[in-house]
């Protein structure tokens, strides 16, 4: 038991070190590793304290109560949660090394989301609570962005524009996201349509 507790404590300490250290944001492996370390340690903590069953049995009311609490929290699992887009820019600048920022800034806009989605994007989804609810996810939902992947891609794009000193065009980008979501929903609805085949009498 004491050995397990020691491993858990060491893992949580490693989380704090990784989460608070600058990393090269243009290297997806670096931020992916950070996210994986956090996930593994959280799972260890849940297993150690016997929380897995209670989480899986969480009711809708309990989820909403937890969500309402999370969207007011400045820190979640030891990680600072930005309150808005400007705060997110400041935090990303703080957590990223100068070389990484320079490489990110000089990258073409049309490729940055694809390039960083599974690295920096997934890091934000996990560490900034974009899926389970947080200050920054609630802020983005109020703007009309509801999916965690879209939230992460939106932050990446806005940060890139901010670093390059060009207009963010937030409303235009949000409209693009919502248009794509509507088109995706329409396609899903069309795929659900039941095709009725008329049965013809069997000829003897």
C-alpha positions as a Python dict, from the first residue, in 0.01 Angstrom:
ca = {
    (1, 'X'): (0, 0, 0),
    (2, 'X'): (276, 244, 94),
    (3, 'X'): (460, 165, -230),
    (4, 'X'): (144, 234, -434),
    (5, 'X'): (89, 561, -251),
    (6, 'X'): (450, 660, -315),
    (7, 'X'): (409, 589, -687),
    (8, 'X'): (92, 796, -698),
    (9, 'X'): (253, 1092, -525),
    (10, 'X'): (555, 1075, -757),
    (11, 'X'): (325, 1067, -1060),
    (12, 'X'): (130, 1368, -939),
    (13, 'X'): (453, 1558, -881),
    (14, 'X'): (561, 1472, -1235),
    (15, 'X'): (231, 1612, -1361),
    (16, 'X'): (296, 1946, -1193),
    (17, 'X'): (647, 1961, -1336),
    (18, 'X'): (538, 1875, -1692),
    (19, 'X'): (227, 2094, -1689),
    (20, 'X'): (417, 2396, -1567),
    (21, 'X'): (721, 2364, -1789),
    (22, 'X'): (769, 2525, -2130),
    (23, 'X'): (772, 2289, -2426),
    (24, 'X'): (819, 2316, -2801),
    (25, 'X'): (459, 2355, -2915),
    (26, 'X'): (547, 2272, -3276),
    (27, 'X'): (650, 1922, -3166),
    (28, 'X'): (323, 1725, -3119),
    (29, 'X'): (508, 1452, -2932),
    (30, 'X'): (603, 1686, -2651),
    (31, 'X'): (254, 1806, -2567),
    (32, 'X'): (109, 1460, -2634),
    (33, 'X'): (347, 1312, -2379),
    (34, 'X'): (246, 1578, -2128),
    (35, 'X'): (-119, 1494, -2179),
    (36, 'X'): (-60, 1120, -2152),
    (37, 'X'): (133, 1159, -1828),
    (38, 'X'): (-156, 1356, -1682),
    (39, 'X'): (-416, 1103, -1798),
    (40, 'X'): (-222, 807, -1659),
    (41, 'X'): (-171, 972, -1322),
    (42, 'X'): (-534, 1076, -1294),
    (43, 'X'): (-644, 720, -1372),
    (44, 'X'): (-404, 595, -1105),
    (45, 'X'): (-552, 837, -855),
    (46, 'X'): (-907, 735, -943),
    (47, 'X'): (-822, 367, -909),
    (48, 'X'): (-638, 419, -581),
    (49, 'X'): (-922, 614, -421),
    (50, 'X'): (-1198, 399, -565),
    (51, 'X'): (-1363, 675, -762),
    (52, 'X'): (-1411, 492, -1092),
    (53, 'X'): (-1746, 339, -1002),
    (54, 'X'): (-1894, 663, -873),
    (55, 'X'): (-1786, 855, -1183),
    (56, 'X'): (-1934, 599, -1421),
    (57, 'X'): (-2262, 609, -1226),
    (58, 'X'): (-2284, 989, -1229),
    (59, 'X'): (-2636, 1115, -1294),
    (60, 'X'): (-2724, 1405, -1523),
    (61, 'X'): (-2800, 1622, -1220),
    (62, 'X'): (-2465, 1536, -1065),
    (63, 'X'): (-2288, 1611, -1393),
    (64, 'X'): (-2458, 1950, -1420),
    (65, 'X'): (-2369, 2033, -1060),
    (66, 'X'): (-2006, 1937, -1123),
    (67, 'X'): (-2003, 2135, -1447),
    (68, 'X'): (-2140, 2445, -1271),
    (69, 'X'): (-1858, 2412, -1019),
    (70, 'X'): (-1583, 2353, -1276),
    (71, 'X'): (-1665, 2660, -1488),
    (72, 'X'): (-1584, 2882, -1189),
    (73, 'X'): (-1255, 2716, -1094),
    (74, 'X'): (-925, 2896, -1153),
    (75, 'X'): (-728, 2572, -1113),
    (76, 'X'): (-828, 2217, -1215),
    (77, 'X'): (-601, 1924, -1129),
    (78, 'X'): (-319, 2168, -1054),
    (79, 'X'): (-341, 2347, -1391),
    (80, 'X'): (-436, 2713, -1431),
    (81, 'X'): (-749, 2753, -1646),
    (82, 'X'): (-770, 3071, -1860),
    (83, 'X'): (-1087, 3276, -1823),
    (84, 'X'): (-1103, 3408, -2180),
    (85, 'X'): (-912, 3422, -2508),
    (86, 'X'): (-665, 3691, -2402),
    (87, 'X'): (-590, 3497, -2086),
    (88, 'X'): (-537, 3184, -2297),
    (89, 'X'): (-284, 3372, -2511),
    (90, 'X'): (-95, 3480, -2199),
    (91, 'X'): (-90, 3128, -2058),
    (92, 'X'): (24, 2971, -2385),
    (93, 'X'): (302, 3230, -2411),
    (94, 'X'): (404, 3151, -2053),
    (95, 'X'): (408, 2774, -2104),
    (96, 'X'): (587, 2776, -2443),
    (97, 'X'): (957, 2827, -2503),
    (98, 'X'): (1067, 3116, -2730),
    (99, 'X'): (1191, 2884, -3004),
    (100, 'X'): (861, 2702, -3016),
    (101, 'X'): (667, 3027, -3032),
    (102, 'X'): (888, 3155, -3314),
    (103, 'X'): (835, 2836, -3517),
    (104, 'X'): (462, 2846, -3452),
    (105, 'X'): (437, 3212, -3547),
    (106, 'X'): (618, 3160, -3879),
    (107, 'X'): (406, 2858, -3980),
    (108, 'X'): (141, 2907, -4252),
    (109, 'X'): (-204, 2972, -4108),
    (110, 'X'): (-372, 2714, -4329),
    (111, 'X'): (-167, 2431, -4179),
    (112, 'X'): (-132, 2513, -3808),
    (113, 'X'): (-457, 2357, -3689),
    (114, 'X'): (-393, 2032, -3873),
    (115, 'X'): (-32, 2028, -3756),
    (116, 'X'): (-101, 2098, -3389),
    (117, 'X'): (-446, 1951, -3330),
    (118, 'X'): (-321, 1615, -3200),
    (119, 'X'): (-45, 1778, -2996),
    (120, 'X'): (-122, 2117, -2848),
    (121, 'X'): (-492, 2080, -2927),
    (122, 'X'): (-530, 1755, -2733),
    (123, 'X'): (-321, 1901, -2451),
    (124, 'X'): (-570, 2186, -2414),
    (125, 'X'): (-870, 1952, -2434),
    (126, 'X'): (-734, 1742, -2147),
    (127, 'X'): (-559, 2001, -1931),
    (128, 'X'): (-797, 2293, -1981),
    (129, 'X'): (-1109, 2081, -1936),
    (130, 'X'): (-1261, 2157, -2275),
    (131, 'X'): (-1463, 1836, -2263),
    (132, 'X'): (-1572, 1817, -1900),
    (133, 'X'): (-1622, 2190, -1853),
    (134, 'X'): (-1400, 2478, -1738),
    (135, 'X'): (-1381, 2857, -1743),
    (136, 'X'): (-1236, 2868, -2093),
    (137, 'X'): (-1472, 2603, -2237),
    (138, 'X'): (-1775, 2786, -2094),
    (139, 'X'): (-1646, 3114, -2238),
    (140, 'X'): (-1619, 2955, -2582),
    (141, 'X'): (-1961, 2786, -2555),
    (142, 'X'): (-2115, 3125, -2490),
    (143, 'X'): (-1956, 3241, -2815),
    (144, 'X'): (-2118, 2952, -3001),
    (145, 'X'): (-1836, 2695, -3010),
    (146, 'X'): (-1960, 2375, -2850),
    (147, 'X'): (-1726, 2091, -2950),
    (148, 'X'): (-1392, 2045, -2767),
    (149, 'X'): (-1199, 1983, -3091),
    (150, 'X'): (-1337, 2305, -3240),
    (151, 'X'): (-1251, 2494, -2922),
    (152, 'X'): (-890, 2376, -2937),
    (153, 'X'): (-854, 2454, -3308),
    (154, 'X'): (-1012, 2796, -3256),
    (155, 'X'): (-768, 2887, -2977),
    (156, 'X'): (-473, 2770, -3189),
    (157, 'X'): (-583, 2982, -3485),
    (158, 'X'): (-660, 3291, -3276),
    (159, 'X'): (-327, 3265, -3095),
    (160, 'X'): (-142, 3240, -3426),
    (161, 'X'): (-315, 3553, -3554),
    (162, 'X'): (-251, 3732, -3226),
    (163, 'X'): (121, 3656, -3240),
    (164, 'X'): (139, 3782, -3599),
    (165, 'X'): (-48, 4101, -3516),
    (166, 'X'): (-327, 4044, -3765),
    (167, 'X'): (-704, 4084, -3706),
    (168, 'X'): (-851, 3788, -3521),
    (169, 'X'): (-1184, 3799, -3708),
    (170, 'X'): (-1346, 3597, -3430),
    (171, 'X'): (-1705, 3634, -3549),
    (172, 'X'): (-1610, 3524, -3900),
    (173, 'X'): (-1429, 3214, -3775),
    (174, 'X'): (-1713, 3122, -3537),
    (175, 'X'): (-1959, 3155, -3827),
    (176, 'X'): (-1739, 2918, -4032),
    (177, 'X'): (-1740, 2664, -3749),
    (178, 'X'): (-2116, 2683, -3707),
    (179, 'X'): (-2172, 2653, -4082),
    (180, 'X'): (-1956, 2341, -4096),
    (181, 'X'): (-2140, 2193, -3795),
    (182, 'X'): (-2477, 2257, -3962),
    (183, 'X'): (-2357, 2090, -4283),
    (184, 'X'): (-2225, 1791, -4088),
    (185, 'X'): (-2555, 1759, -3901),
    (186, 'X'): (-2751, 1777, -4227),
    (187, 'X'): (-2538, 1498, -4374),
    (188, 'X'): (-2591, 1284, -4062),
    (189, 'X'): (-2966, 1342, -4080),
    (190, 'X'): (-2970, 1243, -4447),
    (191, 'X'): (-2776, 926, -4370),
    (192, 'X'): (-3041, 830, -4114),
    (193, 'X'): (-3325, 842, -4364),
    (194, 'X'): (-3488, 505, -4407),
    (195, 'X'): (-3505, 390, -4768),
    (196, 'X'): (-3835, 220, -4832),
    (197, 'X'): (-3829, -50, -5099),
    (198, 'X'): (-4160, -132, -5258),
    (199, 'X'): (-4232, -500, -5256),
    (200, 'X'): (-4374, -638, -5578),
    (201, 'X'): (-4600, -944, -5581),
    (202, 'X'): (-4416, -1265, -5644),
    (203, 'X'): (-4501, -1415, -5979),
    (204, 'X'): (-4564, -1784, -5981),
}
